[in-house]
């Protein structure tokens, strides 16, 4: 008889979030191995993306799928984070949704005896939900963390909220039977921070799904097309590219074009002020997931630009695995950490944010056709395939349930 698993992720397809993409890949495989019941959000103000795993719930009985409504208020949450951060950073603005999800779960799955609860955070309040459901059902709880909790530099926690969240992190991590992070750097960091939990902490890399990529469309060799696909937020900015472009030679400018796909209003404003000719750098809005993959495979190179971190980075951007799956040359601006390590493993170049001259030289090589895929290292790609990483997750679950 299959083990009964309560699978909880706020974000799942068809909503186009990084979390939806990665956790949707786990669900795709786990639903074949276990008797899966699902809890996720039903957002009231976010349009779905019909190209992102439209069959994600196929094979799961409708009675085993619980979609809990939520309406996100970004401007209100931003204002509250400035005026009274305890309301939205304790640990996050989804506490109310997690509480509602608990009540709905008990009502719908009251007669189910689960073997394990799986929660996928962000949001971190899902750790609170996971602990409550573990106690209610008397089962194991495995907490997957897409990002570090307190030590996520993107959260901008002040000293008071950092203290509060550190206490919550320790409390709920202590109660988890398994803690899964997304890269070895984050896993090692957490083992040092919580040495008593080291035997419960492991990692599974982000992954890509090779079945989703369309074939590349033949085109002329020039101009070379270099794309950055995704948004800029927090300290991650397009400025490193804008600093490098004026340093390109006239010959390179004739042979290369850059596209920033998915730029927000702030990024568009920064690019406009830089006065880069549109024939050299163009900007487009968001595209659906299938279109983003099409743009990747039809690029001559893809750019990764991470935020500048004062300390070594422990964040693994999941976009990097989609880039890897596209099989195109990669070029990065990043601090030491997962992005740098992975790019190095494939033989690609990466630079720190202050290495503008070196970055510009790499762009010159792309323009001249001297920056290509190292086919001798493509076996590295297999380690990031969704089948491999889902297999690792199944092994973790089975080991904990023994």
C-alpha positions, 0 to 999 in steps of 0.5 A: 500500500502506498504511503499517504503524503500531505504535500503542502506548497503555497505556490504551485502551477499554474501560478508562475513563481520560481517556487511553482516551477521547482516544487511542481517538478517534485509533485510531478514525480511524487504523485506517482510514488505515494498517495498524495493529498495536496494543499496549495493557494488559490490566488485571487489577483494573480493570472495563471500561466497555462503553459506551466504544467497544465496537467500538474494535478492529473492522476490525483483525485479531486477530493485530495486537492485543497486550494485555499483562497488568498488575495495578495496586497503588495502595497499594503504589505510594503507599507506595513513592513515599514511602519510595523514589521512585526505584522508582516515579518513574523515570519511573513505576511502569509501567517493568516493563510497558513492558519486558514489552511490548517482549519481547511485541512482538518475539515477536508482530511479529518479521516486520513492518517498521513504517514508524512507531511511535506511543506515547501517554504517560502513562505516560512509560515508553512513551517508553522503549519507543518508543525501543527499538522505533524502534531495533529496527525501524529506523523513525520514532517519534512520541511523543504526550504527553498531559501534560508529563513533568517539568513536570507539577505533579501529579507532585510530583517532588522535586529528585532525581527531577526531575533524573533525569527531566529527563535522561530527558526530554531523552534520549528527546525527542532521539530522537523524530522527532515530539513531539505535545502537547495544547495550544499552551501546552504546545507553546510551553513545550516549544519554549522548554525544548528549542529544538533540538527546536522543529521536531519539536514540535507540538500537537493539542487534545483532542477530543469525538465528537459521535456519542456524545451522547444527545439531551437529555430535556425537563424543567421549567426549574426548578430549574436543574441545575449539574453537575461531572462527574469526580473531584477529585485532587491540588490540584484540590478541590471547595472553591471551590464550597463557599465560593461556595454560602453566598453565594447568595441565598435566591431563588437557592437555591430555583432551583438544584441542584448535583451532583458526579458521580464524587466519591471518598471524600475529596471526599465527606468534604469535602462532608459536613463543609461541611454544605451541604443535600442539596437544594442539593448532592448527591454521587454516585459514578462512572458509565459514560461514556455516562451521563456524557454523558447527564448533561452534555447534560441540565445547565443548566450545567457546572462546570470546576474546575482545581487552583490553580497558582502559575505559568501552567497548561500542562495541558489537561483532556480533560473540558473537550472533553466539556463542549464537545461537550455544548453547554451553558453552561460556568463555570470556576475556573482559573488562566491557561492552556488552560482559561481561554483556551478558556472565553474563546473561547466567551464563558463566565465563569471566575474565579481560586480567590480570586474567591469573590464573583464566582463566586457572582454567576455562579451567581446568574445561572445560577439566574435563567436569565441565563447561556446558550450564546452561539450566535454562537460555536458554530463554535468547537466544530468545532475540537475535533471528533475528525474534525478532530483525527484529520485533523491527526494523519494529516497529522503522520504523513504529513509525518514519513514522507515 
